[in-house]
Amino acid sequence: MTLLEGSNIQCPYCGEQIELSIENSIEEQQYTEDCQVCCNPISITVNAVPGSSAHIEARQEND
Ligand SMILES: [Zn+2]
């Protein structure tokens, strides 16, 4: 079963809140998503914790 969890992150460029859909069935994932507000590429790291909320980190891609 795939669980999608809606989570908010803060864009490291413009500071806006962005809503993401996190797939809980993958323990660790990293991908790049463009900010919906300023269109800069955000490097997103997700660490899913079983039975708990995922830990999400958002960084500038070239950080
Ligand atoms: Zn932004």
N, CA, C, O and the ligand as a Tripos MOL2 file, in Angstrom:
@<TRIPOS>MOLECULE
protein
  253   251    64     0     0
PROTEIN
NO_CHARGES

@<TRIPOS>ATOM
      1 N           0.8400   -1.1960    0.0000 N.3       1 MET1
      2 CA          0.0000    0.0000    0.0000 C.3       1 MET1
      3 C           0.8750    1.2460    0.0000 C.2       1 MET1
      4 O           1.8580    1.3410    0.7350 O.2       1 MET1
      5 N           0.5050    2.1590   -0.8110 N.am      2 THR2
      6 CA          1.2440    3.4110   -0.8690 C.3       2 THR2
      7 C           0.5050    4.4980   -0.1010 C.2       2 THR2
      8 O          -0.6670    4.7780   -0.3550 O.2       2 THR2
      9 N           1.2010    5.0870    0.8210 N.am      3 LEU3
     10 CA          0.6130    6.1710    1.5890 C.3       3 LEU3
     11 C           1.2140    7.4880    1.1360 C.2       3 LEU3
     12 O           2.4330    7.6540    1.0850 O.2       3 LEU3
     13 N           0.3580    8.3930    0.8170 N.am      4 LEU4
     14 CA          0.8380    9.7230    0.4830 C.3       4 LEU4
     15 C           0.4610   10.6780    1.6100 C.2       4 LEU4
     16 O          -0.7000   10.7780    2.0090 O.2       4 LEU4
     17 N           1.4490   11.3560    2.0940 N.am      5 GLU5
     18 CA          1.2220   12.2680    3.2050 C.3       5 GLU5
     19 C           1.5140   13.6890    2.7380 C.2       5 GLU5
     20 O           2.5750   13.9610    2.1750 O.2       5 GLU5
     21 N           0.6000   14.5590    2.9670 N.am      6 GLY6
     22 CA          0.8340   15.9520    2.6180 C.3       6 GLY6
     23 C           1.6680   16.6370    3.6770 C.2       6 GLY6
     24 O           1.3390   16.5930    4.8620 O.2       6 GLY6
     25 N           2.7360   17.2640    3.2550 N.am      7 SER7
     26 CA          3.5960   17.9420    4.2080 C.3       7 SER7
     27 C           3.9910   19.2990    3.6600 C.2       7 SER7
     28 O           4.1180   19.4860    2.4500 O.2       7 SER7
     29 N           4.1800   20.2290    4.5570 N.am      8 ASN8
     30 CA          4.5990   21.5530    4.1300 C.3       8 ASN8
     31 C           6.0850   21.7510    4.3950 C.2       8 ASN8
     32 O           6.5900   21.4100    5.4640 O.2       8 ASN8
     33 N           6.7630   22.2950    3.4230 N.am      9 ILE9
     34 CA          8.1500   22.6960    3.6190 C.3       9 ILE9
     35 C           8.2450   24.1910    3.3360 C.2       9 ILE9
     36 O           7.3260   24.8050    2.7940 O.2       9 ILE9
     37 N           9.3770   24.7470    3.7180 N.am     10 GLN10
     38 CA          9.6000   26.1550    3.4380 C.3      10 GLN10
     39 C          10.6580   26.2730    2.3570 C.2      10 GLN10
     40 O          11.7320   25.6790    2.4650 O.2      10 GLN10
     41 N          10.3610   27.0290    1.3270 N.am     11 CYS11
     42 CA         11.3120   27.2250    0.2400 C.3      11 CYS11
     43 C          12.5660   27.9430    0.7720 C.2      11 CYS11
     44 O          12.4540   28.9940    1.4030 O.2      11 CYS11
     45 N          13.7650   27.3730    0.5170 N.am     12 PRO12
     46 CA         14.9940   28.0070    1.0100 C.3      12 PRO12
     47 C          15.3550   29.2780    0.2460 C.2      12 PRO12
     48 O          16.2580   30.0110    0.6490 O.2      12 PRO12
     49 N          14.6690   29.5330   -0.8300 N.am     13 TYR13
     50 CA         14.9580   30.7340   -1.6290 C.3      13 TYR13
     51 C          14.0290   31.8900   -1.2650 C.2      13 TYR13
     52 O          14.4880   32.9820   -0.9290 O.2      13 TYR13
     53 N          12.7180   31.6420   -1.3340 N.am     14 CYS14
     54 CA         11.7680   32.7460   -1.1440 C.3      14 CYS14
     55 C          11.0210   32.6430    0.1820 C.2      14 CYS14
     56 O          10.3170   33.5780    0.5630 O.2      14 CYS14
     57 N          11.1610   31.5130    0.8970 N.am     15 GLY15
     58 CA         10.5510   31.3940    2.2170 C.3      15 GLY15
     59 C           9.0750   31.0470    2.2090 C.2      15 GLY15
     60 O           8.4460   30.9920    3.2660 O.2      15 GLY15
     61 N           8.5180   30.8140    1.0380 N.am     16 GLU16
     62 CA          7.1040   30.4610    0.9700 C.3      16 GLU16
     63 C           6.8900   29.0120    1.4020 C.2      16 GLU16
     64 O           7.7780   28.1720    1.2540 O.2      16 GLU16
     65 N           5.7130   28.7330    1.9330 N.am     17 GLN17
     66 CA          5.3410   27.3750    2.2930 C.3      17 GLN17
     67 C           4.8880   26.6340    1.0360 C.2      17 GLN17
     68 O           4.0750   27.1380    0.2610 O.2      17 GLN17
     69 N           5.4210   25.4480    0.8540 N.am     18 ILE18
     70 CA          5.0680   24.6380   -0.3030 C.3      18 ILE18
     71 C           4.5470   23.3080    0.1900 C.2      18 ILE18
     72 O           5.1210   22.7170    1.1040 O.2      18 ILE18
     73 N           3.4620   22.8280   -0.4040 N.am     19 GLU19
     74 CA          2.9230   21.5540    0.0140 C.3      19 GLU19
     75 C           3.4600   20.4420   -0.8720 C.2      19 GLU19
     76 O           3.4410   20.5360   -2.0990 O.2      19 GLU19
     77 N           3.9430   19.3810   -0.2170 N.am     20 LEU20
     78 CA          4.4830   18.2270   -0.9270 C.3      20 LEU20
     79 C           3.6550   17.0000   -0.6030 C.2      20 LEU20
     80 O           3.0490   16.9000    0.4640 O.2      20 LEU20
     81 N           3.6410   16.0720   -1.5380 N.am     21 SER21
     82 CA          3.0740   14.7630   -1.2520 C.3      21 SER21
     83 C           4.2270   13.7860   -1.0560 C.2      21 SER21
     84 O           4.9920   13.5180   -1.9830 O.2      21 SER21
     85 N           4.3420   13.2660    0.1400 N.am     22 ILE22
     86 CA          5.4370   12.3620    0.4850 C.3      22 ILE22
     87 C           4.9460   10.9280    0.4450 C.2      22 ILE22
     88 O           3.8960   10.5900    0.9910 O.2      22 ILE22
     89 N           5.7370   10.0940   -0.2170 N.am     23 GLU23
     90 CA          5.4000    8.6780   -0.2530 C.3      23 GLU23
     91 C           6.0390    7.9880    0.9460 C.2      23 GLU23
     92 O           7.2600    7.8480    1.0270 O.2      23 GLU23
     93 N           5.1920    7.5630    1.8680 N.am     24 ASN24
     94 CA          5.6760    7.0050    3.1270 C.3      24 ASN24
     95 C           6.3300    5.6430    3.0040 C.2      24 ASN24
     96 O           7.0600    5.2210    3.9020 O.2      24 ASN24
     97 N           6.0750    4.9450    1.8960 N.am     25 SER25
     98 CA          6.5660    3.5760    1.7900 C.3      25 SER25
     99 C           8.0540    3.5260    1.4450 C.2      25 SER25
    100 O           8.6780    2.4700    1.5400 O.2      25 SER25
    101 N           8.6150    4.6520    1.0490 N.am     26 ILE26
    102 CA         10.0520    4.6970    0.7650 C.3      26 ILE26
    103 C          10.7430    5.3520    1.9510 C.2      26 ILE26
    104 O          10.4180    6.4740    2.3400 O.2      26 ILE26
    105 N          11.7160    4.6190    2.5250 N.am     27 GLU27
    106 CA         12.3020    5.0940    3.7600 C.3      27 GLU27
    107 C          13.1090    6.3760    3.5740 C.2      27 GLU27
    108 O          12.9740    7.3340    4.3350 O.2      27 GLU27
    109 N          13.9440    6.3660    2.5530 N.am     28 GLU28
    110 CA         14.7760    7.5350    2.3510 C.3      28 GLU28
    111 C          14.7680    7.9010    0.8850 C.2      28 GLU28
    112 O          14.9970    7.0510    0.0240 O.2      28 GLU28
    113 N          14.5110    9.1390    0.6050 N.am     29 GLN29
    114 CA         14.4770    9.5630   -0.7820 C.3      29 GLN29
    115 C          14.9960   10.9840   -0.9000 C.2      29 GLN29
    116 O          14.8460   11.8030    0.0070 O.2      29 GLN29
    117 N          15.6050   11.2510   -2.0350 N.am     30 GLN30
    118 CA         16.0740   12.5990   -2.3000 C.3      30 GLN30
    119 C          15.7280   12.9520   -3.7320 C.2      30 GLN30
    120 O          15.9710   12.1730   -4.6530 O.2      30 GLN30
    121 N          15.1690   14.1110   -3.9060 N.am     31 TYR31
    122 CA         14.8330   14.5400   -5.2490 C.3      31 TYR31
    123 C          14.7950   16.0540   -5.3030 C.2      31 TYR31
    124 O          14.8910   16.7420   -4.2860 O.2      31 TYR31
    125 N          14.6560   16.5400   -6.4970 N.am     32 THR32
    126 CA         14.6260   17.9830   -6.6930 C.3      32 THR32
    127 C          13.2450   18.3910   -7.1800 C.2      32 THR32
    128 O          12.6840   17.7880   -8.0950 O.2      32 THR32
    129 N          12.7130   19.4200   -6.5510 N.am     33 GLU33
    130 CA         11.4130   19.9200   -6.9810 C.3      33 GLU33
    131 C          11.5000   21.4330   -7.1360 C.2      33 GLU33
    132 O          12.0690   22.1250   -6.2920 O.2      33 GLU33
    133 N          10.9360   21.9280   -8.2140 N.am     34 ASP34
    134 CA         10.9370   23.3710   -8.4150 C.3      34 ASP34
    135 C           9.9160   24.0290   -7.4990 C.2      34 ASP34
    136 O           8.7970   23.5450   -7.3340 O.2      34 ASP34
    137 N          10.3280   25.1350   -6.9140 N.am     35 CYS35
    138 CA          9.4130   25.9000   -6.0790 C.3      35 CYS35
    139 C           8.2310   26.3810   -6.9140 C.2      35 CYS35
    140 O           8.3930   26.8850   -8.0250 O.2      35 CYS35
    141 N           7.0350   26.2100   -6.3460 N.am     36 GLN36
    142 CA          5.8350   26.6270   -7.0790 C.3      36 GLN36
    143 C           5.7150   28.1450   -7.1290 C.2      36 GLN36
    144 O           4.9430   28.6820   -7.9230 O.2      36 GLN36
    145 N           6.4740   28.8360   -6.2880 N.am     37 VAL37
    146 CA          6.3600   30.2920   -6.2180 C.3      37 VAL37
    147 C           7.4830   30.9790   -7.0050 C.2      37 VAL37
    148 O           7.2160   31.8260   -7.8570 O.2      37 VAL37
    149 N           8.7490   30.6100   -6.7170 N.am     38 CYS38
    150 CA          9.8670   31.3090   -7.3500 C.3      38 CYS38
    151 C          10.5750   30.4500   -8.4000 C.2      38 CYS38
    152 O          11.4960   30.9260   -9.0630 O.2      38 CYS38
    153 N          10.1600   29.2000   -8.5590 N.am     39 CYS39
    154 CA         10.6550   28.3040   -9.6160 C.3      39 CYS39
    155 C          12.1140   27.8960   -9.4680 C.2      39 CYS39
    156 O          12.6850   27.3570  -10.4150 O.2      39 CYS39
    157 N          12.7380   28.1320   -8.3180 N.am     40 ASN40
    158 CA         14.0990   27.6710   -8.1000 C.3      40 ASN40
    159 C          14.0930   26.1950   -7.7190 C.2      40 ASN40
    160 O          13.1350   25.7160   -7.1130 O.2      40 ASN40
    161 N          15.1620   25.4640   -8.0700 N.am     41 PRO41
    162 CA         15.2030   24.0360   -7.7470 C.3      41 PRO41
    163 C          15.5420   23.7880   -6.2800 C.2      41 PRO41
    164 O          16.5900   24.2180   -5.7980 O.2      41 PRO41
    165 N          14.6590   23.0990   -5.5800 N.am     42 ILE42
    166 CA         14.8470   22.7950   -4.1630 C.3      42 ILE42
    167 C          15.2410   21.3340   -4.0260 C.2      42 ILE42
    168 O          14.5720   20.4460   -4.5550 O.2      42 ILE42
    169 N          16.3380   21.0930   -3.3090 N.am     43 SER43
    170 CA         16.7700   19.7300   -3.0300 C.3      43 SER43
    171 C          16.0350   19.2290   -1.8000 C.2      43 SER43
    172 O          16.1930   19.7780   -0.7100 O.2      43 SER43
    173 N          15.2380   18.1960   -1.9710 N.am     44 ILE44
    174 CA         14.3900   17.6990   -0.8950 C.3      44 ILE44
    175 C          14.8630   16.3220   -0.4480 C.2      44 ILE44
    176 O          15.0030   15.4050   -1.2580 O.2      44 ILE44
    177 N          15.1050   16.1900    0.8480 N.am     45 THR45
    178 CA         15.4810   14.9030    1.4210 C.3      45 THR45
    179 C          14.3890   14.4710    2.3850 C.2      45 THR45
    180 O          13.9940   15.2340    3.2670 O.2      45 THR45
    181 N          13.8990   13.2410    2.2170 N.am     46 VAL46
    182 CA         12.8300   12.7350    3.0650 C.3      46 VAL46
    183 C          13.3200   11.5000    3.7960 C.2      46 VAL46
    184 O          13.8240   10.5590    3.1830 O.2      46 VAL46
    185 N          13.1680   11.5120    5.1080 N.am     47 ASN47
    186 CA         13.4270   10.3260    5.9080 C.3      47 ASN47
    187 C          12.1140    9.9140    6.5540 C.2      47 ASN47
    188 O          11.6310   10.5590    7.4850 O.2      47 ASN47
    189 N          11.5450    8.8270    6.0440 N.am     48 ALA48
    190 CA         10.2780    8.3710    6.5720 C.3      48 ALA48
    191 C          10.5040    7.5740    7.8490 C.2      48 ALA48
    192 O          11.3890    6.7200    7.9100 O.2      48 ALA48
    193 N           9.7060    7.8550    8.8580 N.am     49 VAL49
    194 CA          9.7650    7.1260   10.1180 C.3      49 VAL49
    195 C           8.4830    6.3170   10.2360 C.2      49 VAL49
    196 O           7.3980    6.8950   10.2950 O.2      49 VAL49
    197 N           8.5840    4.9740   10.2720 N.am     50 PRO50
    198 CA          7.3750    4.1600   10.3450 C.3      50 PRO50
    199 C           6.5130    4.5300   11.5500 C.2      50 PRO50
    200 O           7.0090    4.6300   12.6720 O.2      50 PRO50
    201 N           5.2470    4.7290   11.3120 N.am     51 GLY51
    202 CA          4.3270    5.0470   12.3860 C.3      51 GLY51
    203 C           4.3870    6.4830   12.8480 C.2      51 GLY51
    204 O           3.7240    6.8600   13.8140 O.2      51 GLY51
    205 N           5.1890    7.2930   12.1570 N.am     52 SER52
    206 CA          5.3220    8.6740   12.5640 C.3      52 SER52
    207 C           5.4060    9.5630   11.3260 C.2      52 SER52
    208 O           5.3450    9.0800   10.1960 O.2      52 SER52
    209 N           5.5430   10.8220   11.5480 N.am     53 SER53
    210 CA          5.6370   11.7380   10.4210 C.3      53 SER53
    211 C           7.0250   11.6830    9.8080 C.2      53 SER53
    212 O           8.0170   11.4570   10.5000 O.2      53 SER53
    213 N           7.0790   11.8950    8.4920 N.am     54 ALA54
    214 CA          8.3610   11.9040    7.8060 C.3      54 ALA54
    215 C           9.1400   13.1620    8.1650 C.2      54 ALA54
    216 O           8.5780   14.2330    8.3930 O.2      54 ALA54
    217 N          10.4580   12.9880    8.2050 N.am     55 HIS55
    218 CA         11.3210   14.1340    8.4290 C.3      55 HIS55
    219 C          11.7670   14.6620    7.0710 C.2      55 HIS55
    220 O          12.3500   13.9310    6.2710 O.2      55 HIS55
    221 N          11.4940   15.9090    6.8240 N.am     56 ILE56
    222 CA         11.7490   16.4800    5.5060 C.3      56 ILE56
    223 C          12.7120   17.6500    5.6200 C.2      56 ILE56
    224 O          12.5680   18.5200    6.4780 O.2      56 ILE56
    225 N          13.6950   17.6450    4.7330 N.am     57 GLU57
    226 CA         14.6570   18.7270    4.7000 C.3      57 GLU57
    227 C          14.6380   19.3760    3.3250 C.2      57 GLU57
    228 O          14.6510   18.6800    2.3100 O.2      57 GLU57
    229 N          14.6090   20.6680    3.2860 N.am     58 ALA58
    230 CA         14.6280   21.3890    2.0130 C.3      58 ALA58
    231 C          15.8470   22.2980    1.9830 C.2      58 ALA58
    232 O          16.0480   23.1270    2.8710 O.2      58 ALA58
    233 N          16.6640   22.1250    0.9330 N.am     59 ARG59
    234 CA         17.8750   22.9230    0.8130 C.3      59 ARG59
    235 C          18.0060   23.4870   -0.5890 C.2      59 ARG59
    236 O          17.3690   23.0240   -1.5350 O.2      59 ARG59
    237 N          18.8400   24.4890   -0.6900 N.am     60 GLN60
    238 CA         19.1700   24.9710   -2.0310 C.3      60 GLN60
    239 C          19.9740   23.9000   -2.7360 C.2      60 GLN60
    240 O          20.8100   23.2350   -2.1240 O.2      60 GLN60
    241 N          19.7220   23.7350   -4.0200 N.am     61 GLU61
    242 CA         20.2900   22.6040   -4.7320 C.3      61 GLU61
    243 C          21.8100   22.6330   -4.7540 C.2      61 GLU61
    244 O          22.4430   21.5810   -4.6690 O.2      61 GLU61
    245 N          22.4000   23.7910   -4.8640 N.am     62 ASN62
    246 CA         23.8590   23.8770   -4.9600 C.3      62 ASN62
    247 C          24.5130   24.1620   -3.6260 C.2      62 ASN62
    248 O          25.6440   24.6450   -3.5690 O.2      62 ASN62
    249 N          23.7910   23.8600   -2.5390 N.am     63 ASP63
    250 CA         24.3050   24.1020   -1.1980 C.3      63 ASP63
    251 C          25.4020   23.1140   -0.8490 C.2      63 ASP63
    252 O          25.9560   23.1690    0.2490 O.2      63 ASP63
    253 ZN         10.5350   29.6940   -3.6800 Zn       64 ZN64
@<TRIPOS>BOND
     1     1     2 1
     2     2     3 1
     3     3     4 2
     4     3     5 am
     5     5     6 1
     6     6     7 1
     7     7     8 2
     8     7     9 am
     9     9    10 1
    10    10    11 1
    11    11    12 2
    12    11    13 am
    13    13    14 1
    14    14    15 1
    15    15    16 2
    16    15    17 am
    17    17    18 1
    18    18    19 1
    19    19    20 2
    20    19    21 am
    21    21    22 1
    22    22    23 1
    23    23    24 2
    24    23    25 am
    25    25    26 1
    26    26    27 1
    27    27    28 2
    28    27    29 am
    29    29    30 1
    30    30    31 1
    31    31    32 2
    32    31    33 am
    33    33    34 1
    34    34    35 1
    35    35    36 2
    36    35    37 am
    37    37    38 1
    38    38    39 1
    39    39    40 2
    40    39    41 am
    41    41    42 1
    42    42    43 1
    43    43    44 2
    44    43    45 am
    45    45    46 1
    46    46    47 1
    47    47    48 2
    48    47    49 am
    49    49    50 1
    50    50    51 1
    51    51    52 2
    52    51    53 am
    53    53    54 1
    54    54    55 1
    55    55    56 2
    56    55    57 am
    57    57    58 1
    58    58    59 1
    59    59    60 2
    60    59    61 am
    61    61    62 1
    62    62    63 1
    63    63    64 2
    64    63    65 am
    65    65    66 1
    66    66    67 1
    67    67    68 2
    68    67    69 am
    69    69    70 1
    70    70    71 1
    71    71    72 2
    72    71    73 am
    73    73    74 1
    74    74    75 1
    75    75    76 2
    76    75    77 am
    77    77    78 1
    78    78    79 1
    79    79    80 2
    80    79    81 am
    81    81    82 1
    82    82    83 1
    83    83    84 2
    84    83    85 am
    85    85    86 1
    86    86    87 1
    87    87    88 2
    88    87    89 am
    89    89    90 1
    90    90    91 1
    91    91    92 2
    92    91    93 am
    93    93    94 1
    94    94    95 1
    95    95    96 2
    96    95    97 am
    97    97    98 1
    98    98    99 1
    99    99   100 2
   100    99   101 am
   101   101   102 1
   102   102   103 1
   103   103   104 2
   104   103   105 am
   105   105   106 1
   106   106   107 1
   107   107   108 2
   108   107   109 am
   109   109   110 1
   110   110   111 1
   111   111   112 2
   112   111   113 am
   113   113   114 1
   114   114   115 1
   115   115   116 2
   116   115   117 am
   117   117   118 1
   118   118   119 1
   119   119   120 2
   120   119   121 am
   121   121   122 1
   122   122   123 1
   123   123   124 2
   124   123   125 am
   125   125   126 1
   126   126   127 1
   127   127   128 2
   128   127   129 am
   129   129   130 1
   130   130   131 1
   131   131   132 2
   132   131   133 am
   133   133   134 1
   134   134   135 1
   135   135   136 2
   136   135   137 am
   137   137   138 1
   138   138   139 1
   139   139   140 2
   140   139   141 am
   141   141   142 1
   142   142   143 1
   143   143   144 2
   144   143   145 am
   145   145   146 1
   146   146   147 1
   147   147   148 2
   148   147   149 am
   149   149   150 1
   150   150   151 1
   151   151   152 2
   152   151   153 am
   153   153   154 1
   154   154   155 1
   155   155   156 2
   156   155   157 am
   157   157   158 1
   158   158   159 1
   159   159   160 2
   160   159   161 am
   161   161   162 1
   162   162   163 1
   163   163   164 2
   164   163   165 am
   165   165   166 1
   166   166   167 1
   167   167   168 2
   168   167   169 am
   169   169   170 1
   170   170   171 1
   171   171   172 2
   172   171   173 am
   173   173   174 1
   174   174   175 1
   175   175   176 2
   176   175   177 am
   177   177   178 1
   178   178   179 1
   179   179   180 2
   180   179   181 am
   181   181   182 1
   182   182   183 1
   183   183   184 2
   184   183   185 am
   185   185   186 1
   186   186   187 1
   187   187   188 2
   188   187   189 am
   189   189   190 1
   190   190   191 1
   191   191   192 2
   192   191   193 am
   193   193   194 1
   194   194   195 1
   195   195   196 2
   196   195   197 am
   197   197   198 1
   198   198   199 1
   199   199   200 2
   200   199   201 am
   201   201   202 1
   202   202   203 1
   203   203   204 2
   204   203   205 am
   205   205   206 1
   206   206   207 1
   207   207   208 2
   208   207   209 am
   209   209   210 1
   210   210   211 1
   211   211   212 2
   212   211   213 am
   213   213   214 1
   214   214   215 1
   215   215   216 2
   216   215   217 am
   217   217   218 1
   218   218   219 1
   219   219   220 2
   220   219   221 am
   221   221   222 1
   222   222   223 1
   223   223   224 2
   224   223   225 am
   225   225   226 1
   226   226   227 1
   227   227   228 2
   228   227   229 am
   229   229   230 1
   230   230   231 1
   231   231   232 2
   232   231   233 am
   233   233   234 1
   234   234   235 1
   235   235   236 2
   236   235   237 am
   237   237   238 1
   238   238   239 1
   239   239   240 2
   240   239   241 am
   241   241   242 1
   242   242   243 1
   243   243   244 2
   244   243   245 am
   245   245   246 1
   246   246   247 1
   247   247   248 2
   248   247   249 am
   249   249   250 1
   250   250   251 1
   251   251   252 2
@<TRIPOS>SUBSTRUCTURE
     1 MET1         2 RESIDUE 1 A MET
     2 THR2         6 RESIDUE 1 A THR
     3 LEU3        10 RESIDUE 1 A LEU
     4 LEU4        14 RESIDUE 1 A LEU
     5 GLU5        18 RESIDUE 1 A GLU
     6 GLY6        22 RESIDUE 1 A GLY
     7 SER7        26 RESIDUE 1 A SER
     8 ASN8        30 RESIDUE 1 A ASN
     9 ILE9        34 RESIDUE 1 A ILE
    10 GLN10       38 RESIDUE 1 A GLN
    11 CYS11       42 RESIDUE 1 A CYS
    12 PRO12       46 RESIDUE 1 A PRO
    13 TYR13       50 RESIDUE 1 A TYR
    14 CYS14       54 RESIDUE 1 A CYS
    15 GLY15       58 RESIDUE 1 A GLY
    16 GLU16       62 RESIDUE 1 A GLU
    17 GLN17       66 RESIDUE 1 A GLN
    18 ILE18       70 RESIDUE 1 A ILE
    19 GLU19       74 RESIDUE 1 A GLU
    20 LEU20       78 RESIDUE 1 A LEU
    21 SER21       82 RESIDUE 1 A SER
    22 ILE22       86 RESIDUE 1 A ILE
    23 GLU23       90 RESIDUE 1 A GLU
    24 ASN24       94 RESIDUE 1 A ASN
    25 SER25       98 RESIDUE 1 A SER
    26 ILE26      102 RESIDUE 1 A ILE
    27 GLU27      106 RESIDUE 1 A GLU
    28 GLU28      110 RESIDUE 1 A GLU
    29 GLN29      114 RESIDUE 1 A GLN
    30 GLN30      118 RESIDUE 1 A GLN
    31 TYR31      122 RESIDUE 1 A TYR
    32 THR32      126 RESIDUE 1 A THR
    33 GLU33      130 RESIDUE 1 A GLU
    34 ASP34      134 RESIDUE 1 A ASP
    35 CYS35      138 RESIDUE 1 A CYS
    36 GLN36      142 RESIDUE 1 A GLN
    37 VAL37      146 RESIDUE 1 A VAL
    38 CYS38      150 RESIDUE 1 A CYS
    39 CYS39      154 RESIDUE 1 A CYS
    40 ASN40      158 RESIDUE 1 A ASN
    41 PRO41      162 RESIDUE 1 A PRO
    42 ILE42      166 RESIDUE 1 A ILE
    43 SER43      170 RESIDUE 1 A SER
    44 ILE44      174 RESIDUE 1 A ILE
    45 THR45      178 RESIDUE 1 A THR
    46 VAL46      182 RESIDUE 1 A VAL
    47 ASN47      186 RESIDUE 1 A ASN
    48 ALA48      190 RESIDUE 1 A ALA
    49 VAL49      194 RESIDUE 1 A VAL
    50 PRO50      198 RESIDUE 1 A PRO
    51 GLY51      202 RESIDUE 1 A GLY
    52 SER52      206 RESIDUE 1 A SER
    53 SER53      210 RESIDUE 1 A SER
    54 ALA54      214 RESIDUE 1 A ALA
    55 HIS55      218 RESIDUE 1 A HIS
    56 ILE56      222 RESIDUE 1 A ILE
    57 GLU57      226 RESIDUE 1 A GLU
    58 ALA58      230 RESIDUE 1 A ALA
    59 ARG59      234 RESIDUE 1 A ARG
    60 GLN60      238 RESIDUE 1 A GLN
    61 GLU61      242 RESIDUE 1 A GLU
    62 ASN62      246 RESIDUE 1 A ASN
    63 ASP63      250 RESIDUE 1 A ASP
    64 ZN64       253 GROUP 0 **** ****
